[in-house]
Amino acid sequence: HYARYLYRSGQLGRIQLARVAWWGVLGRLGLLDVQALLPQMLVDLVGDDEETLRRTCDVWFAADVLPHVTEVGQWRVAEHKAQGHVVAIVSGSTQYAVGPLADHLGIPGQYVCTRIESENGRLTGRIVPPVCYGEGKVIWAQRFAADLELDLSASYFYTDSISDLPLMEQVAHPVAVNPDPRLRQLARKRGWPIELFY
């Protein structure tokens, strides 16, 4: 969605958009090497103004992401909050994409994600390791749980991607939501709930 937004606003060319679309296909198939890809993706950000990126992402979120935030997903967040659960987002996206969603869901600051470094308001093109993807997502979730003295092994985790299998195997209640084909097959095999958020 972000790449399409940049393309519409003239900040991304057709070849770059096609490359991002291909990465999306590989990601849905669980074949994307994010650890190798991320440094390539961040090269163009070196030296950019962090606040400008934050404002751009806020506009993009309102225009292109918010329409996809489903009522069912929002209800599920509200249900967990009503039960006294700590609700958080665990995402491979960056803080600039995840922050506005957390704010919208009424859980400001309650997220872990791939964090892009900045120094003196300028992006460095580096991340705070590890990338919040695959096994890295487990590490970030464990840190978050430890900071709040939560039991990750008793938690729920909702995801649509087979790439999140390492974290699904760490929690008591893994839930496949709008799952990719490989995750759907595995969820059926293991008896994990499959939910559709539309």
Solvent accessible surface area in square Angstrom, and as a share of the most:
residue,aa,sasa,rsa
1,H,95,0.42
2,Y,62,0.23
3,A,12,0.09
4,R,124,0.45
5,Y,31,0.12
6,L,27,0.14
7,Y,75,0.28
8,R,148,0.54
9,S,57,0.36
10,G,68,0.65
11,Q,107,0.48
12,L,30,0.15
13,G,33,0.32
14,R,186,0.68
15,I,134,0.68
16,Q,67,0.30
17,L,39,0.19
18,A,62,0.48
19,R,114,0.41
20,V,50,0.29
21,A,61,0.47
22,W,145,0.51
23,W,45,0.16
24,G,40,0.39
25,V,72,0.41
26,L,37,0.18
27,G,19,0.18
28,R,111,0.40
29,L,77,0.38
30,G,26,0.25
31,L,116,0.58
32,L,37,0.19
33,D,88,0.46
34,V,21,0.12
35,Q,98,0.44
36,A,56,0.43
37,L,15,0.07
38,L,17,0.08
39,P,79,0.50
40,Q,116,0.52
41,M,88,0.39
42,L,10,0.05
43,V,98,0.57
44,D,111,0.57
45,L,41,0.20
46,V,90,0.52
47,G,36,0.35
48,D,60,0.31
49,D,47,0.24
50,E,30,0.13
51,E,80,0.36
52,T,66,0.38
53,L,23,0.12
54,R,89,0.32
55,R,132,0.48
56,T,30,0.17
57,C,6,0.04
58,D,68,0.35
59,V,87,0.50
60,W,21,0.07
61,F,14,0.06
62,A,61,0.48
63,A,56,0.43
64,D,18,0.09
65,V,29,0.17
66,L,62,0.31
67,P,96,0.61
68,H,112,0.50
69,V,31,0.18
70,T,33,0.19
71,E,109,0.49
72,V,39,0.23
73,G,15,0.14
74,Q,58,0.26
75,W,142,0.50
76,R,54,0.20
77,V,25,0.14
78,A,56,0.43
79,E,79,0.36
80,H,19,0.09
81,K,89,0.38
82,A,92,0.71
83,Q,115,0.51
84,G,67,0.64
85,H,70,0.31
86,V,70,0.40
87,V,23,0.13
88,A,36,0.28
89,I,27,0.14
90,V,33,0.19
91,S,23,0.15
92,G,32,0.31
93,S,52,0.33
94,T,32,0.19
95,Q,19,0.09
96,Y,4,0.01
97,A,23,0.18
98,V,6,0.03
99,G,11,0.11
100,P,21,0.13
101,L,43,0.22
102,A,0,0.00
103,D,87,0.45
104,H,78,0.35
105,L,30,0.15
106,G,41,0.39
107,I,10,0.05
108,P,92,0.58
109,G,56,0.54
110,Q,51,0.22
111,Y,36,0.14
112,V,12,0.07
113,C,0,0.00
114,T,2,0.01
115,R,79,0.29
116,I,9,0.05
117,E,48,0.22
118,S,44,0.29
119,E,100,0.45
120,N,159,0.82
121,G,34,0.32
122,R,125,0.46
123,L,3,0.02
124,T,20,0.12
125,G,16,0.15
126,R,126,0.46
127,I,33,0.17
128,V,55,0.32
129,P,91,0.57
130,P,30,0.19
131,V,8,0.04
132,C,0,0.00
133,Y,48,0.18
134,G,12,0.12
135,E,118,0.53
136,G,5,0.05
137,K,14,0.06
138,V,10,0.06
139,I,70,0.36
140,W,28,0.10
141,A,5,0.04
142,Q,83,0.37
143,R,107,0.39
144,F,37,0.15
145,A,6,0.05
146,A,71,0.55
147,D,119,0.61
148,L,81,0.40
149,E,161,0.72
150,L,69,0.34
151,D,87,0.45
152,L,33,0.16
153,S,68,0.44
154,A,59,0.46
155,S,34,0.22
156,Y,93,0.36
157,F,20,0.08
158,Y,62,0.24
159,T,12,0.07
160,D,61,0.31
161,S,19,0.12
162,I,18,0.09
163,S,21,0.14
164,D,10,0.05
165,L,42,0.21
166,P,30,0.19
167,L,2,0.01
168,M,1,0.00
169,E,91,0.41
170,Q,78,0.35
171,V,16,0.09
172,A,56,0.43
173,H,79,0.35
174,P,10,0.06
175,V,7,0.04
176,A,0,0.00
177,V,15,0.08
178,N,42,0.22
179,P,8,0.05
180,D,1,0.00
181,P,94,0.59
182,R,113,0.41
183,L,0,0.00
184,R,70,0.25
185,Q,131,0.58
186,L,29,0.15
187,A,0,0.00
188,R,163,0.59
189,K,169,0.72
190,R,111,0.41
191,G,63,0.60
192,W,41,0.14
193,P,73,0.46
194,I,56,0.28
195,E,41,0.18
196,L,93,0.46
197,F,29,0.12
198,Y,178,0.68
